[in-house]
Amino acid sequence: MHCKLGILLVLGVLTMSGCASSRSVSSSGSSVDYNSYNEDLASVRPVYNPNPTASNPTTTSRPTNPTTASTTTPRRPDNRKPNAPIEALHINRKLDLVLDTIATQNRSIRYAPGYRIQVYVGNQRQEAEAAKLLISQNFPELSPYLTYNQPTYKLKVGDFMRRLDAERYYSSIHRFVSAAQLQPDKVDIRRSLLIK
């Protein structure tokens, strides 16, 4: 117990001595005072017109301050013309060109990664056709895809871009066909937009 108290006491003394102020050490004989920097910016300040009927846009941005009007430094008027609208139109044209290019590229994409529900896998064509008929009667919005890779028939349905939509249909299809499986696949983008 005394050892722990001694260690804490030593750590406290070291912490306090580390926090104590120390005088700055300078390697050269001259010292620089960085707080003495001063610059007069009166020449670039905007001029406020005390006449409220003037249509100067700078007068509405800030209220006039009576203490700044009594300065001895003469101010020159702001003769700069705002070029923001021209620049904004220039940027908007460039942005429109880029967006049009992206839109044309997106229209050319037909397939994307998504999900389909595999309803049937087997060697019997009649069973595959029966499963296709069952799905098309109960879910007419889903597109069936029947593939044959000798000797196996596979029936997949749907074009789902999101897994959440695929799982919603999967739970409904699973009631009719217990062997149904949800699988990632390439899907037709246009057909996926038709599924609600």
N, C-alpha and C positions, 0 to 999 in steps of 0.2 A: 504494500500500500504506500509506504514511504518512497519507494523507488518510482512508482507511477507519478506521485505528487512532485518528486524532484525533476522528472523528465518534463512534466507539464510546465513547471516553473522555468526550466532552462529554455523550452520552446517559446514561452511567453516573452522572456527577456530578449531572445534573438529576434522575435517578431517586432517587438517595440523598437529595438535598436535599428532594425532594417527600415522602419517607417520614419525614423527621425530625420529631420531636415539635414541636408548636407550642402556645403557651399560648392558652387560650380568651379570646376578646374578648367582654366583656359591655357592652351598650349602657347599662344602668342601673347605678347605684352599688351596689345590693344583689344578692347572689347567692343562689340558691335551691339548697338541698341536697336533691335528690330521693331520696337514699339514706336519709334520716332518717324516712321514712314508716313508721308502726307502727300496727297495728290488732289489737285483742284479739278473737279469734274463739272464745274458750272457751265463750261462751254458746250457740253453735250446734253445738258438737261433740256427737256421740252419746255416751251414757253406756253404759259397758261394765259388765256385771254380773259380778263375780268368781265368782258361783255358776254352775258349768257345767250344773247340772240345770235351770236356768230355760229356758223356751221362748221367749226373746226372739230374733227373727230377726237382730238386729244383732250378737248375741254370736258368731254363727258366721261372720260375714263377715270379721272381723279378730281376730287373737290379741291378748290383753291385754298391755299393755306396763307393766312395773312402774315405770318412770320417770315415766310420765304420771299414775299414780295418786297421786303425792305432790304434785300441784300445789296451790297455795293458792287458786286461783280456784274458787268453787263452780259446779258444773254443774247445769243444770236438765234433767230427763228429757225425752226426745223423745216428745211426745204426738201427733205427726202420725200419721194413719192412712194406710196405703198405698192409693192409688186406682188403681193400675196395672191390675188385672184388670177393673175396670169400664170403664176407658178403652179397654183392649184389645178388650173385647167390642163396645164402641161402634164402634171402628174396623173390626173384623171385619164387623159388619153393613153398614157403608157399603161396604166392599170387596166383599162378596158381592153387593150390589145392582149395583155397577158391573160386576162380572164377569158377572152374569146378563144385563145389558143388552148387553154386548159379545157374549155367546154367542148371543143372539137375533138380533142384527144379522148375525153371521157365518153363521147358518143361512139367512138370506134371500139371501145372496150365492151365485149359481149359477155365474157365469163368472169366470175370472181369466186374466191373461196367462200364456201357457205356450208349448208347442211342439207342432207336428204334423209328420208326415212326408208330403210330397206325393209320391204314387206315380205318378200319371198326369195328363197334360195333353194334350188333343187333341180332334179333332172326331168320333171314332168311338165311339159308345155301346157297341158290342160289345167293343171293346178295354178300355174303362173297366170294364165288367162282368166281363171276364175277369181284369183286375188285382184287382178287388174280391174275386173268388172265390179267387184265388191267395193273397191276404193273409189272408182269413178262414180258409182251410184251414191255413196255416202259423202264423198268429198269431191264434188265436181270442180272446185277451184284449184285442186292439186293436179299437176301434170305428171302422168306416169311415164317411167323410162324402163323399158324391158330390154335387157341385153342378154346375148347368148354367147358364152365362151365354152366351147364343147367340153364336156357334156352338161354344163351348168347354166340354168336360167336364173337371172337376177332381176327382180322388180323393185325399183326405187321410185318413190313419189316425192313431189314437192321441190321447190327452189326457195330455200330459206337463207336469207343473208344473216340473220341473227339466231343464235342458239335458243333464245327465249321463245321465239315464234315456233321453232322446230319442236321444242319440248311441249308446247301447248298442243300442237297437232299430234305429237307422238303419244301423249296420254289418251287422246281420243281414238287413235288408230289401234293402240294396244288393246283396247276393249274388244275390237273385232278380230284382230290377228295377234295372238300372244307371242309369236316369234318375231315381231317387228323390232328393229334396232335403229337407233339414231346414229348416223355416220357423217363425218366431214366429207365434202365432195365439192367439185366445181359446179357452180349453179349459173343458170341463165339470168342475167340481171333484169331484163325486161319482164320475164315471167315472175320473178320474185316480187316485183312491184305490184302485180295483180293480186297477190295473196293478201287477204285481210285477216 
